Amino acid sequence: MNGTESIVVDALRFSEVTDRSDLERVSKGALFCHWIVIGDGNTLSSGWIEPWCIERFLDMTLPSGAAQLDVYFGREEKDLDLDNSSLPGQIAIGVRGVSIRSERCTLRASPFDMLKNREGFAEAALRLARQTYDSSPNSTSSATLSLFDADLYCLPLRNALKGRWAPSFRHKPIVRIEEVTLERVESLALDLANWLKTHVSEAGQLTYSYDPVKDAVNPGGNRIREWMAIYALLQAHEVYHDESYANAASKAVGWQLSKHYRSHGDMAYIAEGKKVKLGAVALAALALNTPQLREKYPEYLGRLFKFTEYLWEDSGGFHTFWRPADRDGDCQNFYPGEALLFWAVRWLDSRDHALWDKIYRSFEYYRSWHLNNRNPAFVPWHTQAYSLLWRETRDEEMKSFIFEMNDWLVDVQQWETVARYPDAMGRFYDPTRPFGPPHSSSTGVYLEGLIDAYSVAQSLGDDMRMLRYARAIKRGFRNVIQLQLNHSVELSRYPNAGRAFGGVRTTEYDETIRIDNVQHNLIAALKIVSRKSPLSYIFSHDN
């Protein structure tokens, strides 16, 4: 369902659209509630009932155009001792709320508003404190800060018929691990591919970042992620044989080359303002090296390849930035692996001995570098490159490093530790180590590498690793499916549901759809779709 088709007539009371006994069931134990009426992607009306009173609720009147009624039932309010307590982290946004009680009034920040406005708990508490002071500037009494948990129930309004309240978690039912099937991943892939295709303009410009809450394209861009999105569209074309994906990719290639391709002698690079990044050159070349494009752009491809060689050193290391020179050495966890993935594909086509020597020297250099600088971001790029090469060479050193990297990576995935926030289960994040925040694009690229590592283990009959990697892959897809915007309850909140449909939120509490959220998870899902039979084991157990 791409939007909300439920519309009720004017001036119905809440009692006319909900069954009282069902409401009593879901509101049992509630201290108060925050109700929101949604229609056409907007909040039509909202309010608080405190203390909770079912009669007051049922006596409310729906405004014209109402399509859905959401209610947060507040429970388990807990006062905070600010000297000994800390406010919750971002993971609680949209699930818990914050209150300030003074002698005169109680003010609350609802999970609904905090999620919609991407407001953290410290910001919400400060906002409420200012409101409390503004309402009683001369008061000398103290105020109490507290947190409350809230259960969300949603009621779609269909033709004025009484419906049943459905539990929701940040506006979407929890995807259970047993629901993550091969068929569900196939559906995920198709919706991702269609989102990406529809977010290429007629001129060929890709939507880099989209805010579904405001139906707005955010400014900015990133050549690396945009070229990888083009590559993902070409992969979708290869799997589905649907020319619309190739056409969208072709338009995007034309736009990128006209705006950012620069010649440099017999070489060429991809410019991003004043920056020239190894990763952008490599991923542009990877896209142009696909069967759909390599014959159309041989000169562009050859020049970009020469530039990646130009940035390579005899030690096996790469210069990661050509411009600005003082950035050289940054992004070592990303760009060299991206370049080696392109080189691996190039070598499979050419079997060039000189290129193999460079690849192997880089393999040895970066293996040593990674083991002294562990970071999950390094793992998927090198895994994909070495897996491609291992399939042809059966190189023992590469195989061992693939396993060493991914055995370590799976422990970065969260499961039981975030059970209180079940929509986060399956994401990759370690709050105890400085690897960066959780991000759906990260989950996607880790899945890309893990699927390839699984295939290596499967080729060798390594049952223990197959099971371990399969569990991580299935859990990762659970998180991605949870974050994909495809359910009528969550889509009802957006002014342009069709434009949001199929995209992937950045996190559970950040609804921004960035292009790499989509393209990385699309490439991972397409690996499953294109290798259904050998990879079906991944989905055969409830992990």
N, C-alpha and C positions, 0 to 999 in steps of 0.2 A: 504494500500500500504506500503510495508516494505522498499522500497528504491526509488531511482530515476531512472526511466526507460527512461527519455527523453534525447536524445543525438542528437546534430545537426552536420551537416557536417562542414568541415573546411572552414575558410575564408569568412563566411557570414558577411555582414555588419549588424549593428544594425537595419538599415532601412528595412532589409529583413525579420526580425522576429517580428517587432512591427508595428502596425497601427499608422500612424502619428496622426490622430485625437484622438485616445485613449490616446496616449502619451501626447498630448496637454491638455487633460482633467485632467490627474493625476498630471501634472507638473505645473498647473496654480498657479501663485503666488510664484513659487520657486525662491530663491536667488542663489542657487548653488545646486550641487548634488554630492553624492558619489556613484559610481556604482561599482558593484562587479559581476564578472562572476564566477559561481560555477560549478564544474564538479568532479564527483567521490569523493565527500565529501571534496574537497579542493578548495581554492581560486585560480583560474587559472590566473586571471588578475583583476585589480581594478584601479580606478583613480578618480580624482575630475574634475568637469567642473564648473569653476567659472569665471565670473558670468554664470548663467545657459544659455545655448544656445542650442536650440533643433537641429540646423543644425550640430553642433559639435558632439552631442550625436549620431545622426543617421549615422554619417560618420565613427563611430568607427567600428572595426572589431572583431568578436568573435574568440577566440582561439580554437584550436582543442579540442574536447571532452566536449564542453560547454553543460551544462544541465539546468542551470537556471541563470537568470539575475535579480539581486536585485538592487534596486535604492533607496537611501535615499535622499529625496528632502528637503533641508534645508530651514527653514522658521523662521521668528520672532526671529532674533538675538538680544540679549540684553546684553549690556555692564554691567559689574559688578563693583560696588563700593566696594572694598574689606574691607573697614572700616565699611560698613553698610550692607553687603550682606554675605550670607553663600552659599556654594555650595550645590547642591541638594544631597539628600540621595541616597542610593543604589537603591531605587525603580525606579529611573530615568535612570539607566544604560540600554542601548539598545534602549532608546527612545529619549534622548537628547544628545547633543554633546557639546564639549567645544573648544574654539578657542583662540588663542593669535595673535593679530595683532601688528606688529611693522612697522617701517618706511620702512623696506626692504621687508617683506613678511608677509603672513598670514599662520599660521599652525593650523590644525584642528585635533581633536580626534573624529573619527566617532563613532556613536552608535554601528555600526557593530563590530568594533575592540574592543571597550570597553567591549561589551558583550562577545565576543569570548575569550578575555584575562582576564575577570573578573576584570577589571580595574575601580576603583572608580574615582570620579571627581577630588579629590585632587591629586591622583597619576597621572592622565592624565594631569592636569594643570602643575604639576611639571615637567613632562616629556617634555611638549611643551616649558616650560620656559627654560629648559636646551638646547633644540634644538635651540631655538631662540638665546641664548647666544653663543652657539658654532658656529652658522652661522655668528654672528657679535660680536666677543668678545670685540672689541674696541668701539662699539657704545655707546653713552651717552644718546640716546633718550629712552623714556619710551615705554612700551608695554601695550596693552589693553587686558584684559581678558574678554571673553564674553561666554555666553551660547546660544545655538540654539536648537530649536525644529526641528524634522525631521519626515516626513511621509515616511513610508516604503511601497514600492510596489514591487511585485515579479512577474516575468514572466517565467513560465516553458517553456522550448524550446522543442517542439515536432515536429520532422521530418521536421524542417525548415518551418513549417506553422506559419503564424502570429497568435499570441494569444492575449488575453486581460490581461492587468495589474490588479492584484488582491491586494487589500489592505491587509496589514499584520501588526501585532503588536508583536514585538519581534519574528518575523518569524512564526507566527501562526495566523489564523483568530480568532477573538474574539468569544468565545462560549457564545451565548446569553442564558439568563436564561430559555427562553421558549424551548430551545433545550435540556435541562436537563430532560430527560424522563426516565421512567423505563427501556426502551430498551437501552438507552445510558449508563445507569449504568451497565446493564448486559454486554454490550460490554466492558466497562471499566474493570469490574471484570475479564473477560476472558483474556484480554490482560495483565493484571497485573499478573494473575496466570501463564501465559505462560512465561512472562519475568522472574519470580522467578524460575520457573522450569528449564529454559535454563541456568540460572546462578548458577547451582549446578554442580561442576566438576565431572568427572567420579569417582574421589576418595572421593567425598562428601563434598568438601570445597565450601562454599557459597561465592559468590562475595559480599564483604561488601560495596565497593564503586567503582563506575565506572564512568569514564570521557568520555562521548560520543564524545567530541570535539577532543580528542587525541586517542580515541579507546584504552584506557588504564585502567587497574585495579589499583586503588590507594592502597597503603599499609595500613595496619591496620585492626582492627576488633573489635567486641564488642559482648560478649557472650549473653547478654540480647537480643539484636536485632536479633542475629542469631537464637537463640532458638525461638523467636517469629515468625521469618520467617518460621521455620520448622512447627510451629503450624498453620501458615497461609496456607502452602501447604497441611497440613492434613485437614484443613477446606475445601479447594478447592476440595480435593478428596471426602469428604463427600457430597458436594453439586453436583459435576459433575459426580461422580462415574467413574472417569478416573484414571486408575491405574498408569499412568505416573507421576501424582502428588504424590501418595503414594511412588512410587519407588524413586523419587527425595528426598522426605523427609527421607526415610529410609537410603539412602546413607549419607545424611547430619547428621542424628542422629549418625550413626556409626562413622563418622569423629569426631564429637563433643565429644562423649564419650571417644574415644580413645585418644584424645588430652587433654581434660580438666576435666574429671571426676576423683575425688579423694575420696578415702574412709577415714573415720575418726571414728574409733571404729565401732559402729553399725550404724553410720550415713555416709553421703557423701555430698560433695559440688562440685560446679563448680569453677575451678580456672581460673583466668585471669591474668597471670603473677603472681605478688605477691598479687593480690587483690582477695578477696572472698566477693561477694556481695549477699545480700539477694535476690535482684531482679533476678540474674542469676540462683540461686538455685530454686526459685519459678517458673520461666518461663520454665526452663528445666523440672521441675516436671509437669507443666501444659501440655506441649507437650507430655510427656510420659504417662500422664493420659488419653489421647484420646483413643477412642475405637480401633484404629488401632495399638496402641503400648502397652497398659497397660498389656496385657497378655504376651507380649514378654519380657517386662522389669519390672516385679513386684518387684524384689529386688532393682533395681536402684531407682524405684519410691518410695518405702518404705523408703529407706535410705535418699533420698532427703527430703521427707516429715518430717522425724524426725529432719533434720537439720533446717527446717523452724520453727519447734516447739522449738528447742534449742535456736533460736534467738528471741523468743517471751518472753515478761516479764509479770509478774502478773498484772502490771498496764494496760496492753492492748497494750503497745507500742512494737515496734520491734527494735532490733539492726540491723541497715542497712548495716554495714560493720563488718565482723569478722576480716578481715585483709585488710589494716593496721588498728590497733585499734584506731589510732587517726582520722580516717575518720568516725568512728561510729557516727551516727546522721546526716550525709550528705544524700542528696537525699530522704528526708522524703516525698516529694511530689510524688515520684515514687514507691520506693521499697515496702513499706508497702501495698499499693494498689494492686500491682502485687501479693504479697503474699496472700492477702485476696481474690483476684480473684481465685487463685488456691485453697485456702481453701474452698471457696464457692462451687466450682465444686466438690471437695472432699467430702464435707458435703452432697451434693445432692446424691452422690453415697452411702454414709455410714450411714447417719442420726445419726452420733455419738454425744451423748449428751455433752461429754467433749469438743469436737471440737466446737460445737455450742456455748458453754459458752465462749470459747476463742474468737471466732469470734465476739460475741456480746460485750464483754469487749473491744475489739479493735475498734469496730464500735463506741462505746461511747467515747473512748479515742481520736480517730482521727477526729471525728466530732467536738469535742471541739478544737482540735489542728488546724484544717483547718479554723474554723471561726475566729481564732486569727491570722492566717497566710495565708490569701487568696492567692491562686495561681491556674491558670487554669490547670496546669499539674496534679494536685491532682485529678481533677474532674472525668475524664473518667474511671480511674482504679476502684475507689470506686463506681462509678455509675454502672459499669458492675457487680461488685461483689454483691452489694446490690439489683440490679434488679433481678439477678438470685435467690437470697434468698427470695425476696418479692413475686415472683411468686408462691412460695411454702408456705410461711408463712403469707402473707398479713400483715406483721409487719408495723404498722402505723409510728413508728419512722423512719424506713428506708425509707419508701415512702416519708415522709416529707423532709428528708435530700436529697434524690434524686432530688426532685423538687427545693429545696433551692440552691443546687449546680448548677444545669443546668439553672435555671432562671438567675443566676448571670453570667454563662459562655457565654450565647448568646450575651451579651453586649460587649464581647471582639472581636466579629467578625466584620470585616470591610466591608462596602458596599458603601454608598454614599460618605464617606470620602476619598475614593481612586478612585473616578469615573474618574479622569484624567488619571489613569492607569488601564483601565478596565480589564486587564488580572489578576490583583491582587484582584478583587472584590470577596468576599466570604472567604478570608483567615482569620485566627484568629491571631490578633496582636493588642496590645495596646501600641503605642509609648510613651504614657504618664506615663506608669507604668513599673517597672523593671521585667517583666515576661520573658524576653528573646526575641530573634529575631523571625521573621516569619519563618515557616518551613513546608513543605508539610507533613512531618511525624506527626507534631503536628495537622494539620488539620485532618489527617486520624484518629488519636486516639480520637480526640474530636468527630468526627462523630461516632465512635464506641459507645461512651457513650451516645451521643444524641439520637441515634436510639433506644437504650434500654430505655432511659428516655421517649421518645415518646411512646414506647409500653406500658409503665406503665400508662402514661396519657390516652392512648387510652383504656386501660382496664377499667379505671375509668370513661370514658366518659367526660374527662376534655377537652372540645373543645378549650378553649382559649390557653391552653398549647400545645395541639396538633398543632394548627395553628402556634404558635410561634416556636416550635421546628422543625416543618416541613419546615418552611421558612429557618431556620438556616441550616438544613440538605441539602436542595436543593441548597442553595447558596454555601455551602461547597463543594458539589460535582461539582458544576460549576467550582470552582477554581481548583479542582483536575483534572478534564477533560481538563481544559486549560493547565495544567502543564504536562499532559501525552504526551510523544513523540509518535505521531501517524499520523502526517500530512506530506504529501510529501514535502511541502515547507521547514519545519524545518528539516526533515530527510535528505534532499539534502545536508545539510551542514556537515554531519557526514561521516567519512571515512568508517564506518561499520554500516550502517543504520539498518540492521537486528538485530544486537546486542543491539542497542539502543531502538528499537521499543517496545512500551508498558511500558517502564520505566517512572518514574515520576521525574521531575527536583526538586531540593531542594527548589528553589524559582523562581520567574519570571526572575531573573537576575543571577542565579547560576544553570548551567546546570548539575551539578553533580547528579548522581543517587545513593543515598544511600539506603541500603537494607530496612531500616525502612520507607523510602518514599513509597516503594512498599507494604510491608507487612501490615502496618496499614490501608492503603487505600483499600487493598484487603479484609481484614477482615471486614471492614465497608461495602464495596460493596456486599460481600457475605451475610451479614445479610439482605440486601435488596433482593438479589436474592432468598434466601431461605425462605423469608416471603413475597413473592410478593403480595398476596391478601390483607393481613391486612395493608401493608405499602404503597399500591398504592396511598392513599390519599396524601402522601407527594408530589407526582409529578402531582397532578391534578390541581394545580393553578400556575400561573406565578407570582412567589414571587419577 
